[in-house]
Amino acid sequence: MLLASVNLNKRLGASGARANLAAWLREHGVKIVLAQEPFKPADRTPPTLGGFTCAGGDGHLAAWVSEDLSLPTVSSPAPWVRRIELEWLVVLQLHLDAYAGAARAAQLAELTAMAAAEKGRPLLVCGDFNLAPRPEDGLFGEEPSAFTTEAERQALQQLTQVADLIDTTADEVPVFTFARIFNGKPSRFRCDLALLSDHLTATTTVTVDASVRSGPAAFTDHSALLIDLPLTVQAAEPDDVLFALSELTGNGPAAAPARREYQPHKTAMSRQAPSPASRAVTEHLTGPLGIRTVLDHGCGRGADVAHYRSAGLEAEGFDPHDDFGSPRPERSGFDLVTSTFVLNVLPDPWQRIQALKDAASFARPGGHVVVVTRSPEEITKAAADGGWSVHHDGFWSSQAKRTFQRGITPGEITALARQAGLRPAEGAPVLPLPGVCHAVLTKPAA
């Protein structure tokens, strides 16, 4: 799903700029527009944008959503930032102070607290930061500009470190998003940014489009950021019917569109023997790590739990699906928690992080968590062979069963695990598991 973030330099009230913006949106297939300084005066009613519904805002920050999509939940924690919920992703859209470095540093510190409060939820922080993240990102003439202070850069670095965010357009040679002549010299800045949770960078493309600020089709003096997210937004409920489809079918309250239902338990295999992953754990891991107690988190029908017990381990299983008969354990403090082929059937990164947090809660401090997933190669081939349709960052493996699959690399497992408080286990054995991906993690001691 394509999202555009752009500072409109208060031009949306002009019919020519608005027509050029609408044509550009159609050309690129943009579904959501996040605009900084969209119009003036700031308290006027937001202008109409053909094909889009305004999701609220004012002349500082505003958003428009394609009319075929449901409106997201939007709030304004402060006048310079808006919080937008797009399915599993939280977007913090901002326009930092344009005049005072001290004000921007304070706003970035406040933004860091907001990001930390999301507790690991996937984040996109985008908008006009009005600063140069690095000295080379802001030039006055051919020399670094003194406009951005070191305190601002340190505050920005703190934000990215605390929230594990990547500055997606920080190329070695800066692509400036704003330029003007000031006191007879060119002033150029890479100030329009898209900071993204590190585990999303492999599946998200961010492009800087400078065409919107030059030529007869221009509609602003800032470059636009085109952010192609691995996200499938819920379709809008038609508003030209007497009652909602959900009311007719009885599948939900009429007040809101029926939400998607996922049934990951339907991917569970009926094993007559333990999985190769569980055999690898007992053959290569439990001895070297001194493991005596194991929880299989997402155990399905329990074949691996039986294997661990047969190997002399004290083992329990947990699976939230009622038919599998493995209730939530009353104890915690396990030496090892395993999660085998669970993350790859969960339909978005936030659910994966939550599953890892829950798994980690059962491990003792200093204990281990082993995560095994389907590989991207395996899932890509299965999707091609089975004609699976794209959904979020993976595929519907069966829309009839409402099952999802995604291949997940060891690097992505580790990036997700960091949000759950887990770290790679240094020196732990590498499991011989060809064709699948895995990571051996540890829960840091308190």
C-alpha positions as CSV (number, residue, x, y, z in Angstrom):
1,M,0.0,0.0,0.0
2,L,1.5,3.3,-1.1
3,L,1.6,6.2,1.4
4,A,2.8,9.7,0.5
5,S,4.3,12.1,3.0
6,V,4.8,15.7,1.8
7,N,5.0,19.3,3.0
8,L,2.5,21.1,0.8
9,N,3.8,24.6,1.8
10,K,0.2,25.7,2.5
11,R,-0.8,25.5,-1.1
12,L,-3.7,23.0,-1.0
13,G,-6.2,25.9,-1.0
14,A,-5.2,26.9,-4.6
15,S,-7.1,25.0,-7.2
16,G,-4.1,24.6,-9.5
17,A,-1.9,23.0,-6.8
18,R,-4.8,20.8,-5.7
19,A,-5.4,19.6,-9.3
20,N,-1.7,18.9,-9.7
21,L,-1.6,17.0,-6.4
22,A,-4.7,14.9,-7.4
23,A,-3.1,14.0,-10.8
24,W,0.1,13.0,-9.1
25,L,-1.7,10.8,-6.6
26,R,-3.6,9.1,-9.4
27,E,-0.5,8.6,-11.4
28,H,1.3,6.8,-8.6
29,G,-1.6,5.0,-7.0
30,V,-1.2,6.6,-3.6
31,K,-3.8,5.4,-1.1
32,I,-3.0,7.7,1.9
33,V,-1.6,11.2,1.9
34,L,0.0,12.6,5.0
35,A,0.5,16.4,4.5
36,Q,2.5,18.8,6.6
37,E,1.5,22.5,6.3
38,P,-1.3,21.6,3.9
39,F,-3.3,24.8,3.8
40,K,-3.9,28.2,5.3
41,P,-5.4,29.6,7.4
42,A,-4.7,26.7,9.8
43,D,-8.2,26.5,11.3
44,R,-10.1,26.4,8.0
45,T,-12.1,23.4,6.9
46,P,-9.7,21.0,5.0
47,P,-10.2,21.3,1.2
48,T,-11.8,18.4,-0.7
49,L,-9.4,16.1,-2.5
50,G,-11.1,14.1,-5.3
51,G,-11.1,10.3,-4.6
52,F,-10.0,10.8,-1.0
53,T,-11.7,11.2,2.4
54,C,-10.2,13.6,4.9
55,A,-9.1,11.8,8.1
56,G,-9.0,15.0,10.0
57,G,-6.4,17.6,10.7
58,D,-5.6,21.3,10.3
59,G,-3.2,23.6,8.5
60,H,-0.3,22.1,10.5
61,L,-0.9,18.4,9.9
62,A,-3.7,16.6,8.0
63,A,-4.4,13.3,6.3
64,W,-6.5,12.0,3.4
65,V,-7.4,8.4,2.8
66,S,-8.5,6.8,-0.5
67,E,-12.3,6.7,-0.4
68,D,-12.3,2.9,-0.9
69,L,-10.5,2.4,2.4
70,S,-11.8,2.6,6.0
71,L,-10.7,5.6,7.9
72,P,-8.0,5.0,10.5
73,T,-8.0,5.9,14.1
74,V,-6.3,9.3,14.5
75,S,-5.3,11.3,17.5
76,S,-3.2,14.4,18.2
77,P,-0.8,13.9,21.2
78,A,0.6,17.4,20.5
79,P,-0.1,20.1,17.9
80,W,3.1,19.1,16.0
81,V,2.4,15.3,15.8
82,R,-0.5,13.1,14.9
83,R,-0.8,9.4,15.7
84,I,-2.4,7.3,13.0
85,E,-3.3,3.6,13.3
86,L,-3.0,1.7,10.1
87,E,-4.0,-1.9,10.9
88,W,-0.9,-3.2,12.8
89,L,1.3,-0.1,12.1
90,V,1.4,3.1,14.1
91,V,2.4,6.2,12.1
92,L,3.6,9.3,13.9
93,Q,3.2,12.1,11.4
94,L,5.0,15.3,12.5
95,H,6.1,18.8,11.6
96,L,8.8,20.0,14.0
97,D,9.3,23.6,14.9
98,A,10.7,25.5,11.9
99,Y,12.6,28.2,13.8
100,A,14.2,27.1,17.1
101,G,16.7,24.2,17.5
102,A,15.9,24.0,21.2
103,A,12.2,23.5,20.5
104,R,13.0,20.8,18.0
105,A,15.3,19.0,20.4
106,A,12.5,19.1,23.1
107,Q,10.0,17.8,20.6
108,L,12.3,14.9,19.6
109,A,12.7,14.0,23.3
110,E,8.9,14.0,23.7
111,L,8.7,11.9,20.5
112,T,11.1,9.4,22.0
113,A,8.8,9.0,25.0
114,M,5.8,8.5,22.6
115,A,7.7,5.8,20.6
116,A,8.8,4.0,23.8
117,A,5.1,4.0,25.0
118,E,4.2,1.9,21.9
119,K,6.0,-1.0,23.6
120,G,7.5,-2.4,20.5
121,R,4.6,-1.9,18.1
122,P,5.8,-1.4,14.5
123,L,6.4,2.3,13.8
124,L,6.7,4.7,10.9
125,V,7.7,8.2,11.9
126,C,7.5,10.6,9.0
127,G,7.1,14.2,8.1
128,D,9.1,17.5,8.0
129,F,11.7,17.4,10.7
130,N,13.1,20.8,9.8
131,L,16.7,19.6,10.5
132,A,19.6,17.9,8.9
133,P,20.2,14.5,10.5
134,R,23.9,14.6,9.6
135,P,26.1,17.6,8.8
136,E,26.2,16.6,5.1
137,D,22.4,16.6,5.0
138,G,22.2,20.4,5.4
139,L,24.4,22.7,3.2
140,F,24.7,26.5,2.9
141,G,26.5,27.0,-0.3
142,E,29.0,24.1,-0.3
143,E,29.6,24.1,3.5
144,P,27.6,22.4,6.2
145,S,24.8,24.6,7.5
146,A,24.8,25.8,11.1
147,F,21.0,25.7,11.2
148,T,20.9,22.2,13.0
149,T,22.4,22.0,16.4
150,E,24.3,19.0,17.9
151,A,21.6,18.8,20.6
152,E,19.0,18.1,17.8
153,R,21.1,15.4,16.2
154,Q,21.7,13.7,19.6
155,A,18.0,13.8,20.3
156,L,17.2,12.3,16.9
157,Q,19.8,9.6,17.5
158,Q,18.3,8.8,20.8
159,L,14.9,8.4,19.2
160,T,16.2,6.0,16.6
161,Q,18.1,4.0,19.2
162,V,15.3,3.7,21.7
163,A,12.7,2.7,19.1
164,D,15.0,0.7,16.8
165,L,14.2,3.0,13.8
166,I,16.1,3.2,10.6
167,D,16.5,6.5,8.7
168,T,15.4,5.0,5.3
169,T,16.6,7.8,3.0
170,A,20.1,8.3,4.7
171,D,22.0,7.6,1.5
172,E,25.8,8.1,1.4
173,V,25.2,11.0,-1.0
174,P,22.3,13.0,0.5
175,V,19.2,13.4,-1.7
176,F,18.0,16.9,-0.6
177,T,14.3,17.3,-0.1
178,F,14.2,21.1,0.2
179,A,16.3,23.9,-1.5
180,R,16.1,27.6,-1.7
181,I,18.3,30.6,-2.2
182,F,19.2,32.4,1.1
183,N,21.4,35.5,1.2
184,G,22.5,34.8,-2.3
185,K,23.6,31.2,-1.6
186,P,21.8,27.8,-2.1
187,S,20.4,26.3,1.1
188,R,19.8,22.6,0.7
189,F,18.4,20.2,3.3
190,R,17.4,16.5,3.7
191,C,14.7,17.4,6.2
192,D,11.7,15.3,5.1
193,L,12.3,11.9,6.7
194,A,10.8,8.5,7.1
195,L,12.0,6.6,10.1
196,L,10.9,3.0,10.1
197,S,11.1,0.0,12.5
198,D,14.2,-1.9,11.5
199,H,12.4,-5.2,10.9
200,L,10.2,-3.5,8.3
201,T,12.9,-2.2,6.1
202,A,13.3,-5.4,4.1
203,T,9.7,-5.2,3.0
204,T,9.2,-1.5,2.6
205,T,10.4,0.8,-0.2
206,V,10.9,4.5,0.3
207,T,11.4,6.8,-2.7
208,V,12.1,10.5,-2.8
209,D,10.2,12.2,-5.6
210,A,11.5,15.7,-6.4
211,S,9.3,16.1,-9.4
212,V,6.5,17.6,-7.2
213,R,8.6,20.8,-6.6
214,S,9.6,21.7,-10.2
215,G,8.0,22.2,-13.5
216,P,4.4,23.0,-14.5
217,A,3.0,20.1,-12.6
218,A,4.6,21.2,-9.3
219,F,2.4,21.6,-6.2
220,T,4.9,22.3,-3.4
221,D,8.5,23.3,-2.7
222,H,9.4,20.0,-0.8
223,S,10.1,16.6,-2.3
224,A,7.5,14.0,-1.5
225,L,8.3,10.6,0.1
226,L,6.6,7.6,-1.4
227,I,6.4,4.8,1.1
228,D,5.3,1.4,-0.1
229,L,4.3,-0.5,3.0
230,P,3.6,-4.2,3.3
231,L,0.1,-3.4,4.5
232,T,-3.4,-4.3,3.4
233,V,-5.9,-1.8,4.8
234,Q,-9.5,-2.8,5.5
235,A,-11.9,-1.8,2.7
236,A,-14.5,0.9,3.5
237,E,-18.1,-0.2,4.2
238,P,-20.3,1.2,1.4
239,D,-22.3,4.2,2.7
240,D,-25.0,4.1,0.0
241,V,-26.9,1.0,1.4
242,L,-29.7,0.9,3.9
243,F,-27.7,-1.3,6.3
244,A,-24.3,-2.8,6.6
245,L,-23.5,-6.2,5.1
246,S,-22.4,-7.4,8.6
247,E,-25.9,-6.7,9.8
248,L,-27.4,-8.7,7.1
249,T,-25.2,-11.7,7.6
250,G,-25.2,-11.6,11.4
251,N,-21.3,-11.7,11.4
252,G,-20.9,-8.6,13.5
253,P,-22.4,-5.4,14.7
254,A,-23.8,-3.1,12.1
255,A,-22.0,-0.1,13.6
256,A,-18.6,-1.1,12.0
257,P,-17.3,-3.1,9.1
258,A,-16.7,-6.7,9.8
259,R,-13.0,-7.2,10.5
260,R,-10.8,-9.9,9.0
261,E,-10.7,-13.2,10.9
262,Y,-7.5,-15.2,10.8
263,Q,-7.4,-18.9,11.8
264,P,-3.7,-19.7,12.2
265,H,-4.5,-23.0,14.0
266,K,-5.7,-24.4,10.7
267,T,-2.1,-24.5,9.6
268,A,-1.1,-27.0,12.4
269,M,0.1,-30.3,11.1
270,S,-1.1,-33.7,12.5
271,R,2.3,-35.2,13.2
272,Q,2.8,-38.8,14.0
273,A,6.5,-38.1,14.9
274,P,8.3,-35.2,16.4
275,S,9.3,-32.3,14.2
276,P,12.9,-32.1,12.9
277,A,13.2,-28.9,14.9
278,S,12.4,-30.6,18.2
279,R,14.9,-33.4,17.4
280,A,17.6,-30.8,16.7
281,V,16.9,-29.2,20.0
282,T,17.4,-32.3,22.0
283,E,20.4,-33.5,19.9
284,H,22.3,-30.3,19.8
285,L,21.0,-27.7,22.3
286,T,19.7,-29.1,25.5
287,G,23.0,-30.7,26.6
288,P,25.3,-27.8,25.9
289,L,22.9,-25.2,27.4
290,G,22.1,-27.4,30.5
291,I,18.3,-27.3,29.7
292,R,16.1,-29.3,32.0
293,T,12.6,-27.6,31.5
294,V,11.0,-26.8,28.2
295,L,7.8,-25.1,27.1
296,D,6.6,-25.6,23.5
297,H,4.8,-22.2,22.9
298,G,2.2,-22.8,20.2
299,C,2.5,-26.6,20.5
300,G,-0.4,-27.5,18.2
301,R,-1.4,-31.1,18.9
302,G,1.6,-31.7,21.2
303,A,3.9,-34.2,19.3
304,D,7.0,-32.2,20.2
305,V,6.0,-32.0,23.8
306,A,5.9,-35.8,23.9
307,H,9.3,-35.9,22.3
308,Y,10.8,-33.6,24.9
309,R,9.4,-35.7,27.7
310,S,10.7,-38.9,26.1
311,A,14.2,-37.2,26.1
312,G,14.0,-36.9,29.9
313,L,13.0,-33.2,29.9
314,E,10.3,-31.7,32.1
315,A,8.1,-30.3,29.3
316,E,4.8,-28.6,28.9
317,G,2.9,-27.2,25.9
318,F,0.7,-24.2,25.3
319,D,-1.6,-23.5,22.4
320,P,-4.4,-20.9,22.6
321,H,-6.7,-22.9,20.3
322,D,-9.2,-24.7,22.4
323,D,-9.3,-27.9,20.3
324,F,-5.6,-28.6,21.0
325,G,-6.2,-29.0,24.7
326,S,-3.0,-27.3,25.9
327,P,-4.0,-24.6,28.4
328,R,-1.8,-21.7,29.4
329,P,0.8,-23.0,32.0
330,E,0.4,-21.7,35.5
331,R,4.2,-21.7,36.0
332,S,7.0,-19.8,34.3
333,G,10.8,-19.8,34.6
334,F,11.5,-22.4,31.9
335,D,15.0,-23.0,30.8
336,L,13.9,-23.1,27.2
337,V,10.8,-21.9,25.3
338,T,10.4,-23.1,21.7
339,S,8.2,-21.4,19.1
340,T,8.1,-23.6,16.0
341,F,6.3,-22.4,12.8
342,V,4.3,-19.9,14.8
343,L,5.5,-16.5,13.7
344,N,5.1,-17.3,10.0
345,V,1.4,-18.0,10.3
346,L,0.7,-14.7,12.1
347,P,-0.5,-12.1,9.7
348,D,1.5,-9.0,10.7
349,P,4.6,-7.9,12.6
350,W,2.8,-6.6,15.6
351,Q,1.1,-10.0,16.3
352,R,4.5,-11.7,15.8
353,I,6.1,-9.3,18.4
354,Q,3.3,-10.0,20.8
355,A,3.7,-13.7,20.4
356,L,7.4,-13.4,21.1
357,K,6.7,-11.3,24.2
358,D,4.4,-13.9,25.5
359,A,6.9,-16.7,24.8
360,A,9.6,-14.7,26.5
361,S,7.4,-14.2,29.6
362,F,7.7,-18.0,30.3
363,A,11.5,-18.1,30.1
364,R,13.6,-17.6,33.1
365,P,16.1,-14.7,33.2
366,G,19.2,-16.0,31.4
367,G,17.0,-18.7,29.7
368,H,16.6,-19.3,26.0
369,V,14.0,-19.1,23.3
370,V,14.3,-21.0,20.1
371,V,12.3,-19.7,17.1
372,V,11.8,-21.7,13.9
373,T,10.1,-20.3,10.8
374,R,9.4,-21.2,7.2
375,S,12.0,-19.8,4.9
376,P,11.2,-17.0,2.4
377,E,12.3,-19.3,-0.4
378,E,9.8,-22.1,0.7
379,I,6.9,-19.7,1.0
380,T,7.6,-17.8,-2.2
381,K,7.6,-21.1,-4.1
382,A,4.4,-22.3,-2.4
383,A,2.7,-19.0,-3.2
384,A,3.7,-19.3,-6.8
385,D,2.6,-22.9,-7.1
386,G,-0.6,-22.4,-5.2
387,G,-1.6,-19.0,-6.7
388,W,-1.7,-17.4,-3.2
389,S,-2.8,-13.8,-3.1
390,V,-0.7,-11.2,-1.4
391,H,-1.8,-10.0,2.1
392,H,0.2,-7.6,4.3
393,D,3.8,-8.8,4.0
394,G,2.9,-12.4,3.1
395,F,0.1,-14.4,1.5
396,W,-3.3,-15.8,2.1
397,S,-2.4,-19.5,1.9
398,S,-6.2,-20.2,1.9
399,Q,-8.8,-17.4,2.0
400,A,-11.5,-20.1,2.6
401,K,-9.7,-21.2,5.7
402,R,-8.4,-17.7,6.5
403,T,-4.9,-18.9,6.9
404,F,-1.7,-16.8,6.3
405,Q,1.9,-17.6,5.6
406,R,5.1,-15.6,5.4
407,G,8.7,-16.7,5.1
408,I,10.8,-15.1,7.9
409,T,14.6,-14.9,7.8
410,P,16.9,-15.3,10.9
411,G,17.7,-11.6,10.7
412,E,14.0,-10.7,10.8
413,I,13.4,-13.1,13.7
414,T,16.2,-11.4,15.7
415,A,14.9,-7.9,14.8
416,L,11.4,-8.8,16.0
417,A,12.8,-10.5,19.1
418,R,14.6,-7.3,20.2
419,Q,11.1,-5.7,20.5
420,A,10.2,-8.6,22.9
421,G,13.3,-8.1,25.1
422,L,15.2,-11.0,23.6
423,R,18.8,-11.0,22.3
424,P,20.8,-13.4,20.1
425,A,22.4,-16.1,22.3
426,E,26.1,-15.7,21.8
427,G,28.0,-19.0,21.5
428,A,24.8,-21.1,21.2
429,P,25.0,-24.1,18.8
430,V,23.6,-23.5,15.3
431,L,20.9,-26.1,14.7
432,P,21.1,-28.3,11.5
433,L,17.8,-27.4,10.0
434,P,18.1,-27.2,6.2
435,G,15.3,-25.5,4.4
436,V,13.9,-23.6,7.3
437,C,15.1,-20.6,9.3
438,H,15.8,-20.3,13.1
439,A,17.3,-18.2,15.8
440,V,18.5,-19.2,19.3
441,L,17.8,-16.3,21.6
442,T,18.3,-15.5,25.2
443,K,16.3,-13.6,27.8
444,P,18.8,-11.2,29.5
445,A,19.2,-11.7,33.2
446,A,17.5,-9.0,35.3
